[in-house]
Amino acid sequence: MADFLLNIWLLFLALFVFGVTVFVHEFGHFIVARRCGLVVKTFSIGFGKAVFKREKDGTVYKIGWIPFGGYVALPQLDPAGMEKIQGDGTTERFPDVSPWKKIAVAAAGSIGNVMLAIVLAVVIWLIPGGDADTQIRPIIGTLETNSAAYAAGLRQGDEITAINGTEIKDEYEFLTEALLNNISEASISIRRGDMTEQLTVPIGRRDGAPVIDGVTFTVPCQFGSVQADSPADRAGVKSGDMALMFNEEPILGWSHFTQLVQSADPGVPVALLVERGGEKLRLSIVPEYNEKYDRIMVGVGGGLGMPWMLYKNPVDQLKYDALAIVRLLKALMTPSEAKQAAGGLGGPILIFSLLTTSIKMGLLNTFGIIRFLNINLAILNLLPIPVLDGGHIVFALWHGITRHKVSVRIQTALINFFAVLLIGTMLWVTFNDADRKWGVRKFFTEMVSPAGEGE
């Protein structure tokens, strides 16, 4: 029961967090529309039947029962959309506005998201802690000597700097390039001390993700959680500490740290060297045998953040967010990468899963994913596609340059067509999310399989 209530609470928080992103976007449209003198019929967070509704100064403010998304009804910007909202076959006439005001209003939503992302990036930068700026560099941590990668010349401690000519800085970028290119082998550049070398290594698949068989990357030993009244807590270990040495032995990574803990004598104090805020601290920790897990433990959990927490510098944070979505869009338009990119798209289920995970990981991780989502939403909405803000900008630009409006009939046809595509895409990615999380495709396949088939 406690787990159920916790999941409900996390879902509520995730809805609230996503609602903030939607509110900022729609408020951007709203405030600029008011400043430019446009009529605002509705300001809605969510879709569907209203669970809250209030009218003031000619504008209806409401919250829809479907919390994913929102809209501002602007008849002078989107007359076709207003006809659908009114739903009575009548179209109220409103004064015309200049195309440049329309462009300002259409772009304002994305500008609002970017402004929020900038604020969050600065907050992450200013708040001390180890939640950000810890990259999982593509350094070979363990390497099986009987693997093809070893035979190709890869060695423990090598750092991969490029894959198929594309430079990479962390493990996430390696996985992205290997996944999008759908390759069975890759030409990689490696750094070994002062040397650089080109190798060709086979790329396999594990649970759909690309891997170099026989290889694991080094994961920095950063502590995320510290259990109350545990050996680590009593020793003064804090969340965000980076472990450097255990019992006078340098720590090579998280897996190495767990091995060192298991080799320690329970009840015997051990020296632990950690880095905290740029300062090195020497602590004394007493490992304990845990009967429940049948192993020696000190009471800490891993602390590496998600991909959107790789950087502390605000500019680097925002640059990563923008380049991540641009890289995906580029892959979707590249024939050799489009299938893999489309397969990796996520919808509402994935977004809320990532939100709840980040909320559990702490405040800074939550700020990080909100920042990431805001930059993604800003860029996607500016794509020149009817039904998105970028489509309205294109219509307004055409009007401003040619002095001729795009007819309502053409706007309606284009918006309807792309709306169907957008809804279909959302349904498809949602099904993919459900399949990845709960195995929906396998469930339906087994349900419709003829009786008696199988082993």
SVG drawing of the C-alpha trace seen along z (x, -y; Angstrom):
<svg xmlns="http://www.w3.org/2000/svg" viewBox="-24 -46 76 74">
<polyline fill="none" stroke="black" stroke-width="0.4" points="0.0,0.0 2.9,-2.3 4.5,-1.7 1.2,-2.4 0.7,-5.7 4.3,-6.7 3.8,-6.0 0.6,-8.0 2.5,-10.9 5.3,-10.7 2.9,-10.7 1.2,-13.8 4.6,-15.5 5.5,-14.5 2.2,-16.0 2.8,-19.2 6.4,-19.5 5.2,-18.9 2.4,-21.3 4.9,-24.0 6.6,-23.6 3.3,-23.8 2.1,-26.8 5.3,-28.7 4.9,-28.0 1.3,-29.0 1.8,-32.0 4.4,-33.2 1.8,-33.2 -0.8,-34.7 1.3,-37.7 2.7,-38.7 -0.8,-38.3 -2.2,-40.7 0.7,-43.1 0.1,-43.1 -3.6,-43.6 -4.8,-40.2 -8.0,-38.7 -7.5,-35.7 -10.5,-33.5 -9.1,-30.7 -6.1,-29.9 -6.1,-26.2 -3.7,-23.9 -4.6,-20.4 -7.2,-19.3 -10.7,-17.9 -13.5,-18.7 -12.6,-21.4 -12.1,-20.4 -11.7,-24.1 -13.1,-27.0 -13.4,-30.8 -14.1,-33.7 -12.5,-37.1 -12.3,-40.0 -13.5,-37.9 -10.9,-35.1 -11.8,-31.7 -9.2,-30.2 -9.5,-26.5 -7.7,-23.3 -8.6,-20.2 -8.9,-16.7 -6.2,-15.5 -3.1,-17.1 -0.7,-16.4 -0.4,-19.8 -2.4,-22.9 -3.3,-25.8 -4.2,-29.5 -7.1,-30.1 -6.1,-33.1 -8.6,-33.5 -6.6,-36.2 -3.6,-33.9 -5.4,-30.6 -8.9,-31.1 -9.1,-27.5 -8.5,-26.3 -11.1,-28.7 -13.8,-27.2 -13.1,-23.8 -13.1,-25.3 -16.4,-27.1 -17.9,-23.9 -21.1,-25.7 -20.4,-26.4 -20.1,-30.2 -17.0,-32.3 -16.9,-35.6 -15.0,-38.3 -12.1,-40.0 -9.8,-42.9 -6.8,-41.9 -3.3,-42.2 0.1,-42.6 2.0,-39.5 4.9,-40.7 2.7,-40.7 1.6,-37.1 5.2,-36.0 6.0,-37.6 3.1,-35.8 3.9,-32.4 7.5,-32.6 6.7,-33.7 5.9,-30.3 9.3,-28.9 11.0,-32.0 9.2,-31.4 10.6,-27.9 14.1,-29.0 14.0,-31.7 12.9,-29.1 15.6,-26.7 18.2,-29.5 17.0,-30.2 17.2,-26.5 20.7,-26.1 21.9,-29.0 20.3,-27.5 22.0,-24.1 25.3,-26.0 24.9,-28.0 23.8,-25.3 26.8,-23.3 26.7,-19.5 27.7,-16.6 24.5,-16.1 26.0,-17.7 29.3,-17.7 30.0,-14.0 30.4,-12.5 30.6,-8.8 33.6,-9.1 34.0,-6.3 37.0,-4.8 37.4,-1.0 36.9,0.2 36.9,4.0 37.8,6.0 37.6,9.7 40.9,11.0 39.1,13.6 36.8,11.0 37.0,9.7 37.5,6.2 40.7,7.3 41.8,9.1 41.2,5.9 43.7,4.1 41.4,2.5 42.9,2.4 41.8,1.5 42.1,-2.2 41.7,-3.2 39.4,-6.2 37.2,-6.2 37.3,-9.7 35.4,-9.2 33.2,-6.6 33.1,-6.5 34.6,-10.0 32.2,-11.6 33.8,-13.0 32.3,-11.9 32.9,-13.0 30.9,-10.6 29.3,-7.1 25.9,-8.6 27.2,-10.0 28.9,-6.7 25.6,-4.8 23.7,-7.4 26.0,-7.3 26.2,-3.5 22.4,-3.2 21.5,-5.7 24.0,-4.3 22.8,-0.7 26.3,0.7 27.7,4.2 31.2,2.8 32.7,-0.6 35.9,-2.5 36.9,-4.1 39.6,-6.5 41.1,-5.7 43.5,-7.6 46.0,-5.6 48.2,-7.9 49.8,-10.3 49.1,-7.9 46.1,-7.9 45.1,-4.9 42.4,-3.8 40.8,-0.4 37.8,1.5 35.7,3.2 32.5,5.3 29.3,3.8 26.7,6.1 23.3,5.6 22.1,6.2 18.4,5.5 18.4,3.5 21.2,1.2 24.6,1.2 27.5,2.7 31.1,3.6 31.1,7.3 33.3,8.1 33.7,4.4 32.3,2.2 33.0,-1.5 34.4,-2.9 31.7,-4.5 33.0,-7.2 32.4,-6.3 30.2,-9.1 27.8,-8.7 24.2,-9.7 22.3,-8.3 23.6,-7.8 21.5,-5.6 20.7,-7.0 22.7,-5.4 24.8,-3.4 28.6,-3.1 28.9,-5.8 26.5,-8.1 28.5,-7.7 31.7,-8.3 30.5,-11.6 30.0,-10.7 27.7,-13.1 25.6,-12.8 27.7,-14.0 31.1,-12.9 33.4,-11.3 35.3,-8.4 39.0,-8.4 40.7,-5.8 39.6,-3.0 42.0,-1.4 44.8,-3.3 44.0,-1.8 42.9,-4.1 39.3,-3.5 39.0,-2.9 35.3,-3.1 32.0,-2.1 32.3,1.6 35.9,1.5 34.7,-0.2 32.1,2.5 34.9,5.1 37.1,3.3 34.2,3.1 33.6,6.8 37.3,7.6 37.3,5.5 37.0,7.0 33.7,6.2 34.0,4.2 37.5,3.0 38.0,-0.8 39.1,-1.6 40.5,-4.9 38.2,-6.5 39.4,-9.4 36.7,-11.5 36.5,-14.7 33.8,-17.2 33.4,-20.6 37.0,-20.5 38.4,-19.6 39.9,-16.2 38.7,-14.7 40.1,-11.6 37.4,-9.7 37.3,-6.6 34.6,-4.1 33.7,-0.7 32.2,1.7 29.4,4.0 28.1,7.4 24.4,7.1 22.5,10.3 19.6,9.4 21.8,9.0 24.5,11.5 27.3,9.1 29.6,6.5 28.1,3.0 28.7,-0.6 25.3,-2.1 25.8,-4.2 24.1,-4.3 25.4,-5.5 25.0,-9.2 25.5,-9.7 22.8,-11.9 21.0,-11.4 22.3,-12.6 21.0,-16.1 23.2,-16.4 26.5,-16.0 27.5,-19.6 27.7,-22.3 28.4,-25.3 25.0,-26.8 26.1,-27.3 27.3,-23.7 24.0,-22.6 21.9,-24.4 24.2,-23.5 23.8,-19.8 20.0,-20.1 19.9,-21.8 22.4,-19.6 20.6,-16.4 17.3,-17.3 19.0,-18.7 20.9,-15.4 17.7,-13.4 16.0,-15.6 19.0,-15.2 18.8,-11.4 15.1,-11.4 15.8,-13.1 18.8,-10.9 17.6,-7.7 20.3,-5.5 19.5,-6.6 15.7,-7.3 14.5,-3.9 16.7,-3.7 15.9,-7.2 12.1,-6.6 12.4,-3.5 14.0,-5.4 11.4,-8.1 9.5,-8.4 6.1,-9.7 4.1,-10.5 4.9,-7.2 8.7,-7.7 8.5,-11.4 6.6,-10.7 8.9,-7.7 12.0,-10.0 10.3,-12.7 9.5,-10.3 13.0,-8.9 14.5,-12.4 12.2,-13.4 13.4,-10.4 17.0,-11.3 16.7,-14.8 15.9,-18.4 18.8,-19.2 18.0,-16.2 14.4,-17.4 15.6,-20.9 17.8,-19.3 15.1,-17.3 12.7,-20.4 15.4,-22.4 16.0,-19.6 12.3,-19.3 11.9,-23.1 14.7,-23.3 13.3,-20.3 9.7,-21.8 11.0,-25.2 12.9,-23.7 10.2,-21.3 7.5,-23.9 9.5,-26.2 9.7,-23.5 8.0,-24.9 5.1,-22.5 1.4,-23.6 -0.3,-22.9 3.0,-23.9 4.1,-27.4 6.6,-27.3 3.8,-26.7 2.1,-29.9 5.3,-31.8 5.7,-30.5 2.1,-31.6 2.8,-35.0 6.1,-35.4 4.4,-34.6 1.8,-37.3 4.5,-39.8 6.7,-39.2 4.1,-38.7 1.4,-41.0 -1.1,-38.1 -2.5,-35.9 -2.6,-32.2 -6.3,-31.4 -8.2,-30.0 -9.1,-27.0 -5.5,-26.1 -4.5,-26.7 -7.3,-24.4 -6.3,-21.7 -2.7,-21.8 -3.3,-22.0 -5.8,-19.1 -3.4,-16.9 -0.5,-17.5 -2.7,-17.2 -3.6,-13.7 0.1,-12.9 1.0,-14.3 -1.8,-12.4 -0.8,-9.2 2.8,-9.7 1.9,-10.3 -0.2,-7.1 2.7,-5.1 5.4,-6.4 3.0,-5.8 2.5,-2.2 6.3,-1.8 6.7,-3.2 4.2,-0.7 5.9,2.1 9.3,1.2 8.0,0.9 5.4,3.7 6.0,5.9 2.6,5.0 3.5,6.3 4.6,9.7 1.4,9.9 -0.9,9.4 1.2,11.7 0.8,14.5 -2.9,13.8 -3.6,14.2 -1.3,17.1 -3.1,20.3 -3.5,22.8 -1.0,25.6 1.8,23.7 5.2,23.4 7.6,25.8"/>
</svg>
